């Protein structure tokens, strides 16, 4: 394992599962966590169904250091994430006074109707996550961080929560792109993985070649591993290395 600080991501929304909306949040979150030395180990995409959200949150809350969610905290009837988080933690929903004041300040009290007030109705033990884009806050309860699904807002919330998170060892990456198919280098690549079990290695084919990805917290061991693989590739074909991205 790269780090003992782990995470999972729950993408909530029927619109994602139907294909109507393309998720743009996973890549952003994964890169942020990688830079913090937090290993994202699992991602689930689930519908706006109360029982599904509650059971998924309960399971992942016990399994990982952090759980992040996106979607379902808006003002409409199908935005049920806050309710589900409360039920998952045997909590109750209340009007959070701090969140209420944020909405009043942003919209004006005369413009905060019942639908908008729903965005200030949170689990009683929740702590707020700042939303510098559209004001309505996200929140976190224990190790579960609940954020909006709209990418611009989600990304702003992620940026705001970074100081709250425990930081692990930085994870270094290297990608070796070669003009050889997977079958040609499979045995050498597999043998290298056995030799360096603490290096996470992945093989990703494309037309005309393969990308070999290496990840580790120890930069020196990472470089040594990549160099050995380069030697194997060059011994097969001296012109096979297309590029190296570190």
C-alpha positions in Angstrom: 0.0 0.0 0.0 1.3 3.5 -0.9 -0.1 5.1 2.3 -2.1 4.1 5.3 -4.3 7.2 4.7 -7.0 6.0 2.4 -10.2 7.4 0.8 -13.2 6.6 -1.2 -15.5 8.7 -3.4 -19.3 8.3 -3.7 -20.8 9.9 -6.8 -24.5 10.3 -6.1 -27.0 11.0 -8.9 -29.4 9.4 -11.3 -28.1 11.9 -14.0 -24.7 10.4 -13.9 -25.9 6.8 -14.2 -28.3 7.7 -17.1 -25.4 9.3 -19.0 -27.2 12.7 -19.1 -24.4 14.2 -17.1 -20.7 13.4 -17.3 -18.8 13.3 -14.0 -15.9 15.8 -13.9 -15.2 15.6 -10.2 -13.3 12.3 -9.9 -10.2 13.4 -11.7 -9.9 16.6 -9.8 -10.3 14.9 -6.4 -7.9 12.1 -7.2 -5.2 14.5 -8.2 -5.6 16.5 -5.0 -5.6 13.4 -2.8 -2.5 12.1 -4.6 -0.6 15.3 -3.9 -1.6 15.0 -0.2 -0.4 11.4 0.0 -4.0 10.1 0.4 -4.7 6.9 -1.6 -8.1 6.9 -3.3 -8.9 3.2 -3.3 -12.6 3.0 -4.2 -15.2 5.0 -6.2 -18.9 4.1 -6.4 -21.6 5.7 -8.5 -25.0 5.3 -6.9 -28.5 6.5 -7.6 -30.6 9.0 -5.6 -32.1 6.2 -3.5 -32.2 6.6 0.2 -31.3 3.0 1.2 -28.5 2.9 -1.3 -26.9 6.1 -0.1 -27.2 5.2 3.6 -25.8 1.7 3.2 -22.9 2.9 1.0 -21.9 5.6 3.4 -22.1 3.2 6.4 -19.9 0.7 4.6 -17.2 3.1 3.3 -17.2 5.1 6.5 -15.9 2.1 8.4 -13.5 1.0 5.6 -11.5 4.2 4.8 -9.8 7.1 6.5 -12.0 9.5 4.5 -15.2 9.3 2.4 -16.0 12.1 -0.1 -19.4 12.5 -1.7 -20.7 14.6 -4.6 -24.3 15.5 -5.5 -27.7 15.6 -3.8 -27.4 18.7 -1.5 -29.4 21.2 -3.6 -32.9 22.6 -3.1 -35.0 20.1 -5.0 -37.0 17.0 -3.9 -34.5 14.5 -5.2 -31.6 16.1 -3.2 -31.6 13.7 -0.3 -28.0 13.3 0.6 -28.1 15.4 3.7 -31.0 13.4 5.0 -29.3 10.1 4.2 -26.0 11.2 5.9 -28.0 12.1 9.1 -29.7 8.7 9.0 -26.4 6.9 8.4 -25.0 8.4 11.6 -28.2 8.2 13.7 -28.4 12.0 13.7 -31.3 14.4 13.0 -31.7 17.2 10.5 -31.9 20.7 11.8 -31.7 24.2 10.4 -28.0 25.0 10.8 -28.0 28.7 12.0 -24.6 29.4 10.5 -25.6 28.0 7.1 -28.9 30.0 7.3 -27.0 33.2 7.9 -24.8 32.5 4.9 -27.8 32.0 2.7 -29.5 35.2 4.0 -26.3 37.2 3.4 -25.9 35.8 -0.1 -29.5 35.9 -1.4 -31.1 38.4 1.0 -33.5 37.1 3.7 -36.5 38.0 1.6 -35.3 35.6 -1.2 -34.6 32.6 1.0 -37.7 30.4 0.5 -38.4 26.9 1.7 -36.5 25.3 -1.1 -33.3 27.3 -0.5 -33.6 26.8 3.3 -33.3 23.1 2.5 -29.7 23.8 1.7 -29.2 24.9 5.3 -31.0 21.9 6.8 -28.1 19.6 7.8 -27.3 16.9 10.4 -27.1 18.4 13.8 -23.5 17.4 14.3 -22.3 18.6 10.9 -19.5 21.1 10.4 -19.7 23.4 7.4 -17.5 23.4 4.3 -17.1 26.7 2.7 -18.6 27.3 -0.7 -17.0 30.5 -2.2 -18.9 30.0 -5.5 -22.6 30.0 -4.6 -22.6 30.2 -0.8 -24.7 27.2 0.1 -22.2 25.2 2.2 -21.2 21.6 2.1 -20.5 19.8 5.3 -18.7 17.0 7.0 -19.7 14.6 9.7 -16.9 12.5 11.3 -14.9 11.3 8.3 -17.5 11.9 5.6 -17.2 15.0 3.5 -20.4 16.0 1.6 -20.1 18.3 -1.4 -22.1 19.6 -4.4 -22.1 17.8 -7.7 -21.6 20.9 -9.9 -17.9 20.7 -10.8 -17.1 24.4 -10.2 -18.6 24.3 -6.7 -17.3 20.8 -5.9 -13.7 21.8 -6.8 -14.0 25.0 -4.7 -15.2 23.0 -1.7 -12.4 20.4 -2.2 -9.8 23.3 -2.2 -11.3 24.6 1.1 -11.2 21.2 2.9 -7.6 20.4 2.1 -6.3 22.0 5.3 -8.6 19.8 7.4 -7.1 16.5 6.0 -4.3 14.5 7.4 -1.3 14.4 5.0 0.5 11.2 4.1 3.8 10.8 2.2 3.7 12.4 -1.2 3.0 9.9 -4.0 5.4 10.1 -7.0 4.3 9.0 -10.4 6.2 8.1 -13.6 4.8 7.1 -16.9 6.9 5.2 -19.5 5.3 5.2 -22.9 6.7 2.6 -25.3 6.2 1.3 -28.8 5.7 -2.3 -27.7 2.5 -4.2 -27.1 1.6 -5.5 -23.7 2.2 -9.1 -24.7 5.8 -8.4 -25.6 6.7 -6.9 -22.2 4.2 -8.7 -20.0 6.7 -11.2 -18.5 9.4 -8.6 -17.8 6.9 -6.2 -16.3 5.4 -8.9 -14.1 8.9 -10.0 -12.9 9.7 -6.4 -12.0 6.5 -6.1 -10.0 7.5 -9.2 -8.0 11.0 -7.7 -7.4 9.5 -4.4 -6.2 6.2 -5.2 -4.5 5.9 -1.8 -2.9 5.8 0.0 -6.3 2.3 0.2 -7.8 2.6 -0.7 -11.5 0.0 -0.6 -14.2 0.0 -1.4 -17.9 -2.3 0.5 -20.3 -2.3 -0.4 -24.0 -3.0 2.0 -26.8 -2.9 1.5 -30.6 0.8 0.9 -31.4 2.1 0.7 -27.9 1.8 0.6 -24.1 1.9 3.1 -21.3 3.6 1.7 -18.1 2.7 3.7 -15.0 4.7 3.5 -11.7 3.6 5.0 -8.4 5.5 5.1 -5.1 6.2 7.2 -2.1 10.0 6.6 -2.3 11.3 8.6 -5.3 14.6 6.8 -5.4 13.2 3.3 -5.5 10.7 4.6 -8.1 13.5 5.8 -10.4 15.5 2.6 -9.9 12.4 0.6 -10.9 11.7 2.7 -14.0 15.4 2.5 -15.1 15.3 -1.3 -14.9 12.2 -1.3 -17.0 13.8 1.0 -19.5 16.7 -1.4 -19.8 14.4 -4.3 -20.5 12.5 -2.3 -23.2 15.7 -1.2 -24.9 17.1 -4.7 -24.9 14.0 -5.7 -27.0 14.0 -2.7 -29.2 16.5 0.2 -28.9 14.0 2.6 -30.5 10.9 1.5 -28.4 10.8 4.3 -25.8 8.5 7.1 -26.9 8.6 9.3 -23.9 9.0 9.4 -20.1 6.7 11.6 -17.9 7.6 12.2 -14.3 
